[in-house]
């Protein structure tokens, strides 16, 4: 019998966290839903369990209180919140996969808050030197998870990291969520991926895409 992987989703009650959690509940995973919003967290857990008899989902404020030890950590939080979470999970996430979905966009949405030559994912890797940081899900909007096929085309989801096995594992999460995974390169490629999504945010507001838009490589 195959042992289920346990995925800890930080920020599970946010738009992206909720979308990711619901999508991954369709797969053979145990989900640790993590948030400080008690009412919303219990509601999310109930929704997931009511939609799938095979889903495993536990709701709590900290993964340390769970009987399940996470194999994968997904930080479905803004870039500004990653450092605090990294400090909290540094030991727990040792040798584990940590997924960064953050796009470090500034308040007026004109560009990145980070200087050239780095990315949110690379900065997270510095904070978690003993973890396998992977960039994924940052080029998708929350609405895309309920509709990963737009205009007849399956949305691509780009994956970047320094560990090949970790990227393959995250690619399976991407498939479960309904997207087409594209392994794009090492973690430095996150600079491009984060810029891509900042551009898509800007275009979405300019042309009123209703936050249902995604990237697709046609070839």
Secondary structure, 3 states (H helix, E strand, C coil): CCCCEEEEEECCCCHHHHHHHHHHCCCCEEEEEECCCHHHHHHHHHHHHHHCCCCEEEEECCHHHCCCCCCEEEECCCHHHHHHHHHHHCCCCCCCEEEECCCCECCCCCCECCCCCCCHHHHHHHHCCCCEEEECCCCCCHHHHCCCEECCEECEEEEEECCHHHHHHHHHHHHHCCCEEEEEECHHHHHHHHHHHHHHHHHHHHHCCCCCCCCCCCC
